[in-house]
Amino acid sequence: MPRIVVTKTINAPAEDVFRTVADIREFSQALPHIMKYEILTDCELGVGTRFRETRLMQGKTATTELEITEYDEPNHVRIVADSHGAVWDSVYTVREENGETELTMTMDAKPYKLMQRIMIGLICKMIKKYVDQDMELVKSYCEGQNS
């Protein structure tokens, strides 16, 4: 799968934007299609935190277990999931400049099953559309919290 990169400029402090994408408790507030989440580890934030989220996608629920593998507040967070025959590696990078915050989400998928190698290539545009919609929701949420 080609790398997916989506960037949004957000009128909110970098700390607020980082917290929104790095903490499932906040992220689930920003994305109304996250129906529920469950933190699976004693730590609720930072490297080693694992959680399960259930999203509504195209009228169906999809549950995924994710883990925070890098956490450099307020600069970037890496969240990894092994789901449906692929490892999904997402990095959110936050950079404040001139009173605004640039949020970039970079996603790579590494399929390890033949069917996933075929399917990921076919659904790449759809995945990019969903990532863009999620990032737009994060932008709206952060800007709403900032006003």
Residue pairs with C-beta under 8 A, 6 or more apart in sequence:
1 108
1 109
1 111
1 120
1 121
1 124
1 127
2 124
3 106
3 107
3 108
4 105
4 106
4 107
4 108
4 124
4 127
4 128
4 131
5 104
5 105
5 106
5 107
6 104
6 105
6 128
6 131
6 132
6 135
7 102
7 103
7 104
7 105
7 135
8 102
8 103
8 135
8 136
8 138
8 139
9 100
9 101
9 102
9 103
10 17
10 100
10 101
10 102
10 103
10 138
10 139
10 142
10 143
11 99
11 100
11 101
11 143
11 146
12 101
12 142
12 143
12 145
12 146
13 96
13 101
13 146
14 74
14 94
14 95
14 96
14 101
15 73
15 74
16 101
16 142
16 145
16 146
17 74
17 94
17 101
17 103
17 138
17 142
18 73
18 74
18 75
18 77
18 92
18 94
19 26
19 74
20 26
20 27
20 29
20 30
20 138
20 141
20 142
21 27
21 77
21 92
21 94
21 103
21 105
21 138
22 45
22 68
22 71
22 73
22 77
22 92
23 44
23 45
24 37
24 39
24 51
24 53
24 66
25 37
25 44
27 34
27 138
28 34
28 36
28 37
28 53
29 141
30 137
30 138
30 140
30 141
30 142
31 55
31 134
31 137
31 138
32 137
33 55
33 56
33 57
34 53
34 54
34 55
35 54
35 55
35 56
35 61
36 53
36 54
37 51
37 52
37 53
37 54
38 51
38 52
39 49
39 50
39 51
40 50
40 51
40 52
40 65
41 48
41 49
41 50
41 51
43 49
45 68
45 71
46 68
46 71
47 68
47 69
47 70
47 71
48 67
48 68
49 67
49 68
50 65
50 66
50 67
50 68
51 65
51 66
52 63
52 64
52 65
52 66
53 63
53 64
53 66
54 61
54 62
54 63
55 61
55 62
55 63
55 64
57 130
64 81
64 83
65 81
65 82
65 83
66 79
66 80
66 81
67 79
67 80
67 81
68 77
68 78
68 79
69 78
69 79
69 80
70 76
70 77
70 78
70 91
71 77
71 78
74 94
75 93
75 94
75 95
76 91
76 92
76 93
76 94
77 91
77 92
78 89
78 90
78 91
78 92
79 90
79 91
79 92
80 87
80 88
80 89
80 90
81 87
81 88
82 88
84 116
85 111
85 112
85 113
85 115
85 116
86 109
86 110
86 111
86 112
86 113
86 116
86 120
87 109
87 110
87 112
88 107
88 108
88 109
89 107
89 108
89 109
89 110
90 105
90 106
90 107
91 105
91 106
91 107
92 103
92 104
92 105
93 103
93 104
93 105
93 106
94 101
94 102
94 103
95 101
95 102
95 104
96 102
101 142
103 135
103 138
103 139
105 131
105 134
105 135
107 127
107 131
109 120
109 127
111 117
111 119
111 120
120 127
